[in-house]
Amino acid sequence: MGTEAMKLELIEWLAKLNDSGMVASLFNLKKAAEAEDWFKDLSPEQQASVERGLADAKAGRTIPSDEVRKSYGRAT
């Protein structure tokens, strides 16, 4: 299915959608996609935290999602 056909199908689906929570989520996704770079709006402390997280990920200092879920009592 081509991009234009997918767009039309999404438009038709959205026009019939009655779930206000889903509509709000999609609207927020749209706003996020249109937003400028949010990183520059963070405080210096928040920016540093993001940078530390990226450095940890690049260095392989991560924990797999399934292990985190298990630690909170949730199975994958």
Secondary structure, DSSP 8 states (H G I E B T S, - for coil): --HHHHHHHHHHHHHH---HHHHHHHHHHHHHHHS--SGGGS-HHHHHHHHHHHHHHHTT----HHHHHHHTT---
